[in-house]
Structures are given as C-alpha cells and as structure tokens.
Amino acid sequence: MSQMSALERRAERKSRKGSGVDLNLVALIDVFTILIFFLLSTAVGVETLVSPRKVQLPLANAEQAPKETVVLVIAGDEILVDGRPVASVAQVMATADDLIPALKAELEVLGGRQAVREENRAEQQAVTILADKEVPYALLRKVMYSCARANFADVSFAVRRRFEA
C-alpha cells in the first residue's frame, strides 16, 4: 500500500462519511401533481347551494343532494330569483291575492328558455326555495302558488343537513 498524503486521507474519510443518498425531486413532484389533480377532481362533484347570511335554513335529515335548478331566495325583506330582486316581502304580505305577479313573470321568462339537451328538459321547470326558518307559511303559500302558476311544479326546499352524532 502506498503512502497517502494528508490531503488524500482527508478526501477519503470525507467520501466514506457521505452516505451518497440522492433525493429524486422529479418523482416527488409527479406524485404531488397526481395528488392535487385527484383532490381537485373529487372536490368538483360536491354541489352546494349558497345561502345568504340573512337566511337561516331549517335542519332536516335530508339524504338527497340538491339538483341544479332555479334558486328562489326569501331573504329578510325581499324575494330574489337567481340573485335578482323580484318583489318586496311587505308588499306581498299586504296583498290579499295569492299570486305574486312579478315572481310569476320572472319565472315565466326563465321557464321560456329552451333546454339544449333532452335530459335537461325535465329539470327545466324545477325551482329550489331557500327560505328562513322563521318565514310565515302564508308567504310560502303565495310563493309556491306563483311558482305553480308559472308552470314550475317541481318545488324543493333547501335545508341544512343534520348530522347524527
């Protein structure tokens, strides 16, 4: 064995100390990309209805997910259809008639739109009502009557799902 210089001995010790483990970052980036894609694709399937802060939905043991329909919100002092104000709650409650003409007219406009695909034609005449749990039945009756007169016979009520503990 030949005589090694101090510099060579130090280099040899240093090479023995290093474990030589390399981390392949390209493989990790691929795994994280697939994981993010999976999480985003599964999160898209969740459907929720956005309810305004003014509306406290009642609790129910609902198992069925909401369909994508025309959304009618009874929030505080106004009635909204797809986010557009249609009528005032005070004016509606002051009238003796069950029909709300402004609501019926707005729903007829929305119902007059032609469905592009045949399977969407059945869901075209459906409405989901988001109403506060304190809304009087007389107002709900007038809203449902106006929906029925505008040929929106499939009426659903939005509720918060009660989770059993």
C-alpha positions as CSV (number, residue, x, y, z in Angstrom):
1,M,0.0,0.0,0.0
2,S,1.4,3.3,-1.0
3,Q,1.8,6.2,1.3
4,M,-1.1,8.7,1.1
5,S,-0.7,12.4,1.7
6,A,-2.8,14.1,4.4
7,L,-5.0,15.7,1.7
8,E,-5.8,12.4,0.2
9,R,-6.6,10.8,3.5
10,R,-9.0,13.6,4.4
11,A,-10.7,13.3,1.0
12,E,-11.1,9.5,1.5
13,R,-12.6,10.0,5.0
14,K,-15.0,12.6,3.7
15,S,-16.1,10.3,0.9
16,R,-16.7,7.4,3.4
17,K,-18.7,9.7,5.7
18,G,-21.2,10.8,3.0
19,S,-23.9,8.2,2.6
20,G,-24.4,9.1,-1.0
21,V,-28.2,9.3,-0.8
22,D,-29.7,11.4,-3.5
23,L,-33.2,12.6,-3.4
24,N,-35.1,12.4,-6.7
25,L,-37.3,15.5,-6.7
26,V,-38.8,14.9,-10.1
27,A,-40.6,11.7,-8.8
28,L,-41.9,13.6,-5.8
29,I,-43.2,16.4,-8.0
30,D,-45.0,13.9,-10.1
31,V,-46.6,12.3,-7.1
32,F,-47.8,15.6,-5.7
33,T,-49.2,16.7,-9.1
34,I,-51.2,13.5,-9.3
35,L,-52.4,14.0,-5.7
36,I,-53.5,17.6,-6.4
37,F,-55.3,16.5,-9.6
38,F,-57.1,13.8,-7.7
39,L,-58.2,16.2,-4.9
40,L,-59.5,18.8,-7.4
41,S,-61.4,16.3,-9.5
42,T,-63.2,14.8,-6.5
43,A,-64.0,18.2,-5.0
44,V,-65.8,19.3,-8.1
45,G,-68.5,16.6,-7.6
46,V,-69.8,18.3,-4.4
47,E,-72.8,20.5,-5.0
48,T,-73.9,23.2,-2.5
49,L,-76.3,26.0,-2.6
50,V,-75.0,29.3,-1.4
51,S,-77.4,30.8,1.1
52,P,-77.3,34.4,2.1
53,R,-76.4,35.3,5.7
54,K,-79.9,36.6,6.3
55,V,-81.3,33.1,5.7
56,Q,-81.2,30.5,8.5
57,L,-82.2,27.3,6.8
58,P,-84.1,24.7,8.9
59,L,-82.4,21.4,9.9
60,A,-83.5,18.2,8.3
61,N,-82.4,14.6,7.8
62,A,-82.0,15.1,4.0
63,E,-80.1,12.4,2.1
64,Q,-80.7,13.6,-1.4
65,A,-78.3,16.2,-2.9
66,P,-79.8,19.3,-4.4
67,K,-80.4,19.5,-8.2
68,E,-79.3,22.4,-10.2
69,T,-82.5,24.4,-10.6
70,V,-83.7,28.0,-10.5
71,V,-83.0,29.3,-7.0
72,L,-85.6,31.4,-5.3
73,V,-84.5,33.1,-2.0
74,I,-86.7,34.7,0.5
75,A,-84.2,36.8,2.4
76,G,-85.3,39.3,5.0
77,D,-87.5,41.8,3.2
78,E,-87.2,40.8,-0.4
79,I,-87.7,37.8,-2.7
80,L,-84.8,37.0,-5.1
81,V,-84.8,34.8,-8.2
82,D,-81.3,33.7,-9.2
83,G,-79.9,36.7,-7.3
84,R,-82.2,39.3,-8.8
85,P,-84.7,41.1,-6.6
86,V,-88.3,40.5,-7.8
87,A,-90.6,41.6,-5.0
88,S,-90.8,43.0,-1.5
89,V,-92.0,40.8,1.3
90,A,-94.0,43.6,2.8
91,Q,-95.9,44.3,-0.5
92,V,-96.6,40.6,-1.0
93,M,-97.9,40.1,2.5
94,A,-100.1,43.3,2.2
95,T,-102.0,41.9,-0.8
96,A,-104.9,39.5,-0.4
97,D,-104.3,37.6,-3.6
98,D,-102.1,34.5,-3.5
99,L,-100.5,35.3,-6.9
100,I,-97.3,37.4,-6.9
101,P,-97.3,38.8,-10.5
102,A,-93.7,39.9,-10.5
103,L,-92.5,36.5,-9.4
104,K,-94.7,34.7,-11.9
105,A,-93.4,37.0,-14.7
106,E,-89.8,36.3,-13.8
107,L,-90.3,32.6,-13.6
108,E,-92.1,32.6,-17.0
109,V,-89.1,34.3,-18.5
110,L,-86.8,31.7,-17.0
111,G,-89.1,28.9,-17.9
112,G,-89.3,30.1,-21.5
113,R,-85.7,29.3,-22.1
114,Q,-85.2,26.3,-24.3
115,A,-83.2,23.4,-22.9
116,V,-80.3,22.4,-25.2
117,R,-80.2,18.7,-24.2
118,E,-83.2,16.5,-23.8
119,E,-82.2,15.2,-20.3
120,N,-82.2,18.8,-19.1
121,R,-85.8,19.5,-20.3
122,A,-87.3,17.7,-17.3
123,E,-85.2,19.7,-14.8
124,Q,-86.0,23.0,-16.6
125,Q,-89.3,23.6,-14.7
126,A,-87.9,23.0,-11.2
127,V,-87.3,25.6,-8.5
128,T,-85.5,25.4,-5.2
129,I,-86.7,27.7,-2.4
130,L,-84.2,29.0,0.2
131,A,-86.3,30.4,3.0
132,D,-85.5,31.4,6.5
133,K,-87.0,29.0,9.1
134,E,-89.0,31.9,10.5
135,V,-90.8,32.8,7.2
136,P,-94.6,32.6,7.7
137,Y,-96.5,29.9,6.0
138,A,-98.8,32.5,4.3
139,L,-95.8,33.9,2.4
140,L,-94.5,30.4,1.4
141,R,-98.0,29.5,0.2
142,K,-98.1,32.6,-2.0
143,V,-94.6,31.9,-3.4
144,M,-95.5,28.2,-4.1
145,Y,-98.8,29.2,-5.8
146,S,-97.0,31.7,-8.0
147,C,-94.4,29.0,-8.9
148,A,-97.2,26.6,-9.9
149,R,-98.9,29.3,-12.0
150,A,-95.7,29.8,-13.9
151,N,-95.5,26.0,-14.6
152,F,-92.8,25.3,-12.1
153,A,-94.5,22.3,-10.4
154,D,-91.3,20.7,-9.1
155,V,-90.7,22.8,-5.9
156,S,-87.9,21.8,-3.5
157,F,-87.0,23.4,-0.2
158,A,-83.3,23.8,0.8
159,V,-82.4,22.7,4.3
160,R,-79.2,22.2,6.3
161,R,-78.3,18.6,6.7
162,R,-78.5,17.4,10.3
163,F,-75.5,15.2,11.1
164,E,-76.2,12.4,13.5
165,A,-73.6,12.1,16.3
